[in-house]
Amino acid sequence: MLVGIRYLLLVVSGAIGALALAWHFHLGTAATAVTVLLGLAPAYIAWAAFRADRAEAASVDLDTVAEQLAVAVKAQWDDEVAVRRVNDPYPLPVAWRPADTGMGEAWPQLTSLARAWPGGPPGDPALWPQDAAGLAGADGEIGEVFTDRVPTRRLVILGEPGAGKSVLLIRLLQDLIRRRTTTSPVPVLFSLASWDPGRPLNSWMAELLRRSYPALSGPAPAQVIATTAAGADDLAQALVDTGRILPLLDGFDELPPEWHAIALDALNRALSAQQPLVLASRTTPYRDALTRPGTAVLLNGSAAIQLLPLAPATAAAYLRRDAGGPHSPAAGRWNAVAADLGSASAVGQALSTPLGLFLARTVHNPRPRTAQDSAAAHPDQLCDTTAFPDRATLDAHLFNAFIPAAYTADRPRPPRWTAAQAHRTFVLLARFLHHQRGGTPDLAWWELPSAVPARIRTLLVGLMVGLVVALAGGLAVGVAAGPVTGLVAGPVTGLAAGLTAGRKAGRQSTAAAPSTRFRWSRRRGLAAGLVTGLVTGLTFGLALGLTGLTVGLGFGILGWLVGGLGGEEPDPTSLTTPVALLISDRRTFWTVAGMAGLTFGAVFGLVGWPLGWFVNLSVVGLVFVDDYADGPSGWALFGSVLGTVIVPAVATGAGLGFGIALGLRQTAWAYFVMARVYLAVRYKVPWHLMAFLHDAHEHRGLLRQVGPVYQFRHIDLQRHLARLQPGHLP
C-alpha cells in the first residue's frame, strides 16, 4: 500500500511541476494538454501498484498466518530447549500443588464465571475437578491442567527463584502447540520485564511479535482493519487484537515492585475474562501485589498453582546420573551432598531447585576431554558450612564458578576466549542492563551504543562521518576546481558534517531500530523508474526539449535502481535471531550507502553531456541563451566536461555522503560497531562481540535466546554479576 501511495504522490508532484513550467514558459493549450496526457501513464502505474498492494493485503487469511506463526514458534522453542540442555540427561521433574487461598479466584467463583460466558465455557465441564486440589500435577501434565482442568484457561504459575517456572512455561507452550487446532490461538512466550504498564498491553505484544517474526509487519486484511477497535494495520496487531495469540507472560516479578499492582490492573483492563493467558511470577512479589494496603487487585478469572521443591532423592539421582550413572565412579563424588539434600543447610536449600542443580552439575561434574589441570572441583566443598554459612553465599559461589566451568577445554567446542575475559564481559553487560536499561533481561545488540558515553559517541560518529564527507567532498571539489581548492573544501565540509552528525549522535541514547530483510526488486524498481523517468522527462522536456527528455532517462535509471530497494517479505515461518538481524542490518547499511553514491555518479555520467548543457544554462543564466545558440562550440566543450567529469564526481561524492548519512539514520549496525570498538578498547571485551555472544548461547549455556535478543541464563545470575566490578574476579 505504501508503495502505491508513494508513486501517486510522485506523479502528483511531478504533474504540478510540469504545469508550473508550462505556465512559466507561456505554453499553449496543446502543450499543456500533452503534459496532462503523458502523465496518465505513470498515474496508471501508481494506481495499479496501489490496487495490487490492497488486493494482496485483502487476500491474506489470518488463520493461515496464525498456522505459519505456530510453526515458527515451535521451531524456535524446540531449538532453545536443545541449547539449554533441558533434556540432558533427562528433564528434571517439576511438580506443583494449588496455590494458597487468595492467590487465585475461589473455585466456585471460577466455575460459575466460566459457565456464564457467552457461548459457554472454553472446555468440557465434565473434565473439571471438584475443587482446586485437582490442579495438582507434575511434568507433562501442565498442558492437560491448563486446557482441561482450569475452567477459564487463565493460570498463574508461582514458584521460588530457580524453581523451574520458565522451563514449565516452555513445556506448556510445546504441549499447547501439539494440541493446537486451526482455530486455536498460538501460544507465544513474552517477558514482562520489558513492559511498561502505562503502555497498552496489546501494542507492546504486537511490537515484540514484529521484532521476532518480521513477516508479521505485513499489512493486515482490510476487513480486519475496519473491524478491530484499535484499527490494526499490520498482521502482528491483527493477530493480537483478534484473539489469535495466547500470551504466556513470564517474569512478572521482574517489573519494579511499585508497578506490580498497576500491572495486574492493566492486565485486567487489556484482556477480557474470556482471553486465555498464563502469568508466571515468584511467589512473594505476587502475594505482596495482592495484599498491598489500600489495593485489592486480583488477576480476573485466574486459577493459581505453586511449584514444589525437588524431592531430595530426585535431586540426588539427577546429579549421579549426570555424572555418568549411579554405578559410575564419579557418582560417588556426590554422596556427601546427597546426605544433606532436603535439610536446612545451605547446600540442601540451594540444590532444591532446577537452577541450583544445573549450576552444581556444570561446575562439579567432570566431562570428557577434561585436561588434568582443569579437573572439576570436588562437590564435597559445597558442604563446607564455614565457607558457605547460608544459601546466599553458596548461590554466589555457584554463579561465580559457572563461568570458568563453561569456558574450560572440556566443552564440546574449545573456547576462543579465556574465562577471565568472559567473566569481565558478562559483568560489564550485566551492569549495562542493570544501570542503563532499567534491569531488563533483554540484551539487544542495537541498544549497546547507549553504553558509550555521550561525549565519546559524539566524537566517534563525528570522526566517521567527517572523514567520509571530507574525502568525498575534497575529491569532488578537487576535480572541479583544482587540488588546492579540494584540499581546503574537503576538511571544511567534513568538519561541518561531522559536527552535525556527532551532536545528533550524542543526544540520542540509542541508534535506529535494526532493519530486517532487505533486497532489490527488479519489478518494483521498473515501476519506480518508469514513473520517475516519465515525470522528470516530461517536466524538463517542456523547458529544454530533447535535452530534458534525456535528463528524464537518466533519472528514470536512477529511480529504477534506487526505487527497487525495499524490505523483503520474509516467510511467516521464519524467526529473526540476533546474528541474522545484525547481518541483515549491516547489508542494508552498505546497500544504502553504496547504491546512493554509485547510482548518482553513474546516472549523471550517463547523461553527462546533455546534463552539462543544462547545468551550464543554469550557471550562465538565461540572458546568455541567444549567444549560446549562436556559438555553441565553446560552451558545448565546457558543458561536456562539466557533465561527464565534474558533475558525476560531485554527484558520486554527494551521493556517498548522503548514503552513509541515510544508512546511519535507518540502521543500527554502524553504531554497534562504534560501541564494540569502544568496549574492546576501554574494557577489553572481545573484538568479535557478536560471535562471543553467539558462542555463549550456543555452546556455553550462559545466555538464552528469545527472538532477536539474548538473556542471561537466569535473572539471578544477571543480578549477581551486576553487583560486581568488571575487573573483579572471585
N, C-alpha and C positions, 0 to 999 in steps of 0.2 A: 504494500500500500504506500509506503513512504517513497519507494522508487517512482511510482506513478505521479504522486503529488510533486516530487522534486522536478520531474520533467515538465509538468504543467506550469509550474512557477517559472521554469526556464523559458518556456515558449512565451508565456505572457510578458515576461520582462524583455525578451528579445523583440517581440512584436511592438511593444511600447517604444523601444529604442528605434526600431525601423521607422515607425510612424513619425517619431520626433525628427529623425533625419529627413524624411520626406517633406515635412513641413519646413524645416530649416533651409533646404535647398529648393524650395518652391516647386516641388514636383507636381505634375498634373494628376488628374483623377485616375488616369490609366495606370500610371506608375504606382500610385497608392493602392489601386485595386490588385495589381500584381503582387505587391507586398503582402496583402491580406491572403490572397490565394496561395502563394508559396508557403505561407505559414500554416496552412491547413495540414500539410503532410506531417510535420513534426508534432502538430497538435493531436493528430490522429494516433501517432505512435505513442505519445504520452498517455492519451486516454486508453489505448489498448493495454499498455502496461499497467495502468491503474485498475482496469477491469480484470486483467489476468491475476493481479495480486488479490483482488477481492474474491474472485472465483476460487483461487487456491485456498484462501482462508475459510471460505464457506464450505469447502469440501472436506475440511478436517473434522474427524469424528473424535470426540473427547474420550469415548470408551476405548477406541483403538490407541489413542495416545496414552491412556492410563495403563493399558496392557503392555505397551512398549516400555513405559516407565517401570513397571513391575519387573520386567526382565533386567533392566539396568540395576535396579535396587538389589535384586537377588544376586547378580554377579558381583556387585560391589561388596556385599557383606559376606558372601562365600569366600572371596579373596581375603578380606580382612580377618576373618576367623582363622584362616590358614596362617597369615602373617603373625597374628597374636598368639599362635600356638595354643589355642583354646582346646584343641583335641589331642594335644601331645602331653603325656602319653595317652590320656583319655580325658573327657570333660569332667571337671570337678562337679560332684553333686551339689546342687543348691536346693534347699528345702525352705518352705515358708509356712506360716500359720496366719490366721486372721489377725489383723492389727487390733490394737487396744480400742476399746469403746471410745467413740468420739472422733476417731481419725477418719472415719467414713460415714456414710449415711446409715441410719439404723436399718436393719434388714427388712422389717415390714414396710418401712417407707420406700426402700429401694424397689421391692417387688411391686408395690402399688403404683409407683411412678412409672415403671416400665409397662405395666398393663394399661395405664391410662394414656399412653402415647397414641396420637392419631395413626391408624394403620396397624396398631398392635405392637407388641414388644419385638425387638430385633431377633431374638432367638426363640427356642422352644421352651415354654414354661415347664414342661414335664421334666426337663433336664436340670432345672434349678434345685439347689439343695434346700433343705428345710430351714436352715439358718446359716449364719456367716461361717460356722465351723466347717461347712462343706467346701470352703475355699482353700483349705489346706492342701498342699501337694508338694511335688518335687520335680526338678529337672524338666523333661519334655512335656509334663502336664500343663505347663503355663499356657500353651495355646488353647487347650481344652477349657481351662479355668476361665480365660478371658472370653472365649467365644460362646461357651455353653453354660457356665455356672454363674457368671456375673450378669444379672438381668439387664442392666443398662449398657453393658460393654464400655464402662468407664471405670478405670482401675488406677489406684495409687499403689506404687511399689516402694516400700520403706526398708531401710537397712542401715547398718553401721558402715563406717568408711571401709572400703575394700571388700564388702560382703558379697559382691558379685551382681550389683544392680544393673550395670551396663551390659554385662555378658548375658544376663537374663533377658534384657530388652532385645538383644540381638537374636537370642533363641526364639523369642516371641515373634520378632519380625520374620525370621525364616519360616516359622510354622504358619504364620498368617498368609504369607505368600504361597506356601504349599497348599493351603486350604482355599485360596482365593478363587472366586468365580469371576466371570467377565463383568459383573455389575458390582463387585465388592470394591471398597476403597483400597488404595495402595498404601501399605504401612511405610512410613518414612521416619527415620530417626533424626530428631533435632536436638541440638544442645542449647538449653535455655540460657546459658551463661552469656550469650551474645545478644539477648533480647532486652530491650528497654520497655518495661510495661507501659510506658507512656505512648508507645507506638502500637498501632493496630497489629494484632497477632497475625491476621491473615496476610497482610502485606509483608510482614517480616518472613513468614514461612515461604511466600512466593519468591522473595528475593533469594533466599537460600536455595530454593529449587532451581532458579535460573542460573545461579552461580555453579551449582554442581552438575546440572544437566542442561547444557547450552541450547539444545533443541527446544526447550520449553520457553525460550524467548520469542518463538514464532508467534504470529498473530492468531488470536482466538477466533473461532467462528462468529460471524456477525450476529447470529441469533443469541449466542451466549452473551456478547457484549450488551445486547439490548435488554436482556432479561435479568442479569445479575445486578444486585443493588449497587455494588461498587463500580460497575461498568468495567469488568475485567477486559483488558485489551491485549493480553497475551495468554499463552497456554498455561503457564505456571499459575497465574492469578485465577484463571478459569477453573483449573483443577481444584484449587483450594476453595474457591467460592461455591462451587457446585457439590462439595462434599465428597470428592473423589480421592482425597488424601486422608489417611488415618494417622494423626500425629502421635508419635511416641516421643514424649518430651523428657529428656534426661537432664539431670543437673539442676533441679530446682534450688537446691541448697547453695549452688554456686552464684546465685544472684545475691546482691548485698542484702543483709538481714532486714534493713528498713524497707526493702521492696517486696518482701515475701507476701504480706497481706494484700498489698496493692496488686501483686502479680496474680494471686488467686482470684481477686475480684475481677481483674482484666480477663482472665480465662473464662470466668462465668459469663461475662458480658459478650465475649467474642464468639464463644462456642455454645450453640444451643444444647439443651439437655439431651437431644437425640443424636448429637455428634459423638461418636465413639472416640476415646482417647485414652492414653496411658501417661501417667506422670510418675517419675522416679525422683526420690529425694532421700537424704539422710533423715533419720527418724527425729532427732532432737530439733533441728531447724523447722521441720514441718509442724511438729507439735507446738513449737513456740509461735508459729504463724497463726495457728488456730486458737491459741489461748491468750493472745496479747490483750492487755486491759483495754476496754473500750471498743474492741472489734469482735465481730462474730462472722468469720469468713470460712466457709467450707466448700470444697470443690463439689459443685452440684451433681447429684446423682451418681456419686462415686462409691465403689467399694474399696477397701484397703487391705493389703497383706503386708506382713512383716517377715523379712528374711531371717533365717535362723543361723547361728554359728555352726561351723563344721563340727561334726562329731569327732572326738579325739581319735578313734580307731580309723575313721575315714581319712583324716589328715595324715596319720602315720603311714597308712597303706599307700597313700599317694606319693609321699616322699620316698618311700622304699622302692616303689615301682619305677619312679623316675630315675632312681639310682641304678637301675638295671634289673629289678625284680626282687622279691622278698628273700630269695636264697642267694643273691649275689654278694660278694664280699663287701661292696660299697654300701649295701643296705644296712649293714651292721653299724655303720657310722652314725645312724640316726637313733640308736637305742636310747641314749640319754635324753634326747629331745622328746622322743615318743613318750617317755615316762612322765614328762612334765606337761604334755598336752592335756588341756581340759582343766588345768589348775589355775590359780590366781596369779601365778608367776608371770614375769614379763614375756617369756617365750611361749607360755601357754596361751596368753591373750593375743600376742602378735600373730601367731600361726593358727589362729582360729578362723581366719578369713582366706578366701582365694588369693587375694593380693599378697598377704604375708607368705603363703605357701609358694607362690610364684617367685617372689624375691629370694626366699630361702633356698629353693632348689637351684635357681640360677647362680647364686653365689657359692653354694657349698656342695653341689653335686658335680663330681668330675665328669669330663666329656672326652670322647675320643680325640686323638691327636693333641692331647694336652702336653705341653712341654714340661720337663721335670722341674724347671724353676718357676712354673706358674701353676702348680697343682692347687686344686681348690682347698680353701681353708676347711679345717675340720668343724663339723656342726656343733661339737661339744662347747665351743666358745659361746654359743648362744645361751647356754645355761648358766653363765657366769653372772651371778646376781650382784657382784661388786662392780663389774664393768657396766652392767645393764640393770640398774635397780628398778626400772619401771618400763612400761611399754613404750613410752615416747622415746626413751633413749635407745631402745632396741630397734624401733622403727627407723630412727635416724641412721643407725648403723647399717641397716639393710639397704636403705636408699643410697647411702654413701658407697657401699660396696657393690651396688648393682652396676654402676657404670664401668668400673675396672673389670668386673666379671664379663660384661658384654663385649669388652674390647681386648680380650685375651686371644691368643693364637688358636684356641681350641674351637672357635666358632666355625660354622660351615665355610665362611669366606674370611680369610685373614684380613684384619682391619688395615686400612690405609692410614689411619690416624692413631696416635697414642692415646692411652686412657687419660693422661693429663690434659691433652688438647681437647679431647671430647668433654671432659668434665668442665673445663673452663668455658667452652662454647655453650653447653647446656645451662650452666649457671647464668651466663650472660643473657641467653634467650629467655630463661625463666624470669629474670629480673626485668627484662624488657616487657614481658607480658603483664607482670605484676604492677610495675610503676608507670608504664606508659600506655598500656592497653586496658587498664581497669581490672586486671585479674582474669581476663577472658582466657579460656583454654585454647582458643583458635590461633595458631601460629600461621599467619598468611604472609607469604614472601613479599607481596606487594606493599605490605604495611611496614616492612623493616626500615625504609628510609626515615621514618619518624624516630628511629634510634640514633640518627645522626643529628648532632646539634644544629640549630638553625643557621648559625654563622658558617658552619662547615658546608651545609647544603648550599648556602648562597655562594660560597667560594667555589665549590666543585662544579656546580651547574653553570655558574658564570664563566669559569675557565673553559668548560667543554663547549658551550655554545659560542663563546667569544672566539676561541681558536678556529672553529669551523667557519664561522662567518668571516673572520679576518682573512683566512686563506682563500675562501671562495671570492669574497669581495675584492681582495687585493689582486687576485688573478684577473678577474673581470675588468676592473678599472685599469690594471696594467696593460692589458691587451688594447683597451680603448684609448687610453691617454698616455701611455708610456710607463716604464717600470718605476720611475721615481714617484710619479703620482700614485701608482698602485701601492708602493711601499708605505706611503702616507695614509692613503684612504683605507687600506686593509685594517691596520690596527685601530683606526678611529671607528670604523663601522663595527669591528669586533668588540671593542670596548663598550660601545653603546648597546649592542645586542646582549653582551654578557652581563652588563649591569641590570638590564631589564629582566632577563631570564633569571638571574641569580636572586634578585629581590623577590620575584614571584615564588621561586622555589623555597626561599627562606620563610615566606609567610605561610605556605601550605604545609600541613603536617604529614600528608600522605600524597602519593602520586595518583594519577588517574587509575581507575579500575582496569585491570588487565583485559585485553581482548581475548575472545575465544578463537574460533576458527576464522581464517581469513584466506581469501583466494581471489583470483582474477577470472571474471566470467566473460568469455568472448561474446556471448549472446547479449548480456546486459551492456557490455561495452559498445557493441554495434549500435544498439538503440541510443545510448548516450551520445555516441559520436555523430550519428545521423542528425539527431536533434540539434546538437551544438554546432555542427558544420552548417546546416541549413539556416539556422537562425543567425549565426555570425556572418556567414557569407552573404545572406540577404541584407543584413544591416550595413556591412561595409560595402557591399556591391552597389547599393544605392548611391553611396558617396564616391566610390573610387572605381566603379566599373569592374573590368576583368581582374584588376589587382585585388580588389576587395573580395571577389569570389575565391581567388587563390588563398588569400588570408583565411577565408572561411574553411577551405580544405584543410589547411594546417590546424586550425582549431578543432575541426572535426576529428582529425587523427588524435589530437590531444584528448578530446572528450572520449574517444574510443579506448585509449589506454588508461586514463585516469578514472573514467566513469565505470569501467569494468571492475574496479576494485570494490570489494564489499565483503560482508560476512557470509560465510558458507553455512548453509542449513545442515547441521550435523544430524546424524542418525539419532532418533529419540532414545535408542537403547544405549547410547554412549554416555560415559561419565568423564567429567573433567578432573584429572589428577593434578597435583601441584606441578609436577615436571612437565606434563603435557601443556598446561596453561602457560608456563614460562616459555616453552619453545614456541608456542603459537604467538605469544605477545612479542617475543624477540623477532619473529618473522614479520609480524605486522610493522614493527618499527622500521626495519630495514627496507621493507617493501615501500612504505610511505615515503621515506627519505630518498631512496634510490629512484623510484618512479617519478617523483616530483622533479628532481634535478635532471635526470636523463631525458625525460619526455619534454621538458621545457626546452632544453638545448637542442634535441633532435628535431622537434617540430619547428622551432624558429629557424633552425638551419635549413630545413626542407623548403620553407617558403622565404628564405633569406632575401633573395634578390627583390621580389615584389614588396616584401615587408620593409626592406631597406628604403625603397621608394616612398612607402607610406610614412615611415619614421622620418625620412628626410623632409617630406612635405610638412610634417608636424613641427619639425625643428625650425625649418626656414620660414614657414608661415605662408599663409595663402596669398600674401602680397607679391610673392615671387613665382606664382603659378604660371604666369604668362612667360616670364624669362625661362623658366624651367622647360616649358613646352617648346620654346624656340630653339634652345640649345641644350638638349638633354645629355650630351655625351659626358661632360664633366660631372654633372650631378648623378648620372647613371653609375659612373665608376664609384663615386662616393657612396651612393646608395647600395651598390652591390657589396662593397667591402663592409659597409655598416650592417647590412642584413646577413651576410654569410659568415662573418668573423666576429664582429663586435657584439651584435645583438645575441647570437647563440651563446657566446661566452658569458655575457652578463646574465642571460636568462638561465643558463646552467648553474651559475653561482647562486643566483637568487633562488632558483628552484630547490637547490640542495639545502640552502639555509632555511627556506620555508618548509621543506620536507622534514628536516630534523626538528624544527620547532613544532610542526604538526605531530610528529612522532612522539615528542616529549609530552605533548598535550593529551594525546589519545592512548598512550600505552604506559606501562609501568616498568618495563624491562630496564631502560637506561637508568632510572632512579634506583632500581635494585642493584645494578652493577656498582653504582656510586656507593650505596650502603655497604655492599660486600667488600669493596676495596677499603673503605674506612674502617670497618670492623676488623679486617685482616691486619691492617697496619697498626691500629690502635690497641686491639685486644688479642691479636694473634689467633683469630678464629680461622678455620680452613679457607683457603682461597676459593676452592670449589665448594661453596657453601651448600648449593642445592644437591650436589652429589653426596655430601656428608649427611644431609637430612634424609635423602632417599635411602641411604645405607642404614641410617639409624632406625628407619621404619621397616625396611625390607628384611634386614639381616640381624639387627641387634635387639629389636623388641623394645627400644626405649621410647619410640614415638608410635602413635597410631594415626591413621589417615581417615579423615572424614570429608569426602568430596575433594575440593581443591585446597584444603588446609590440613596441616599437621596438628596433632595434640600430643602432649606428654602421655605416657602410658597410664598415669593416674594423676588426678588433680593434686593429690597429696605429695606426689613426687615433685610436681611443679612448684608447689608452695614451699617445700623443703629446700629446693635449690634456690628459690628466690630469696631466701633468708641468708644465703652465703655470699661471699665476695668472689668475683671472677678469678682472682688469683689464689683463692683458698683451696687447699687440698686436704681432706680429712685424713 
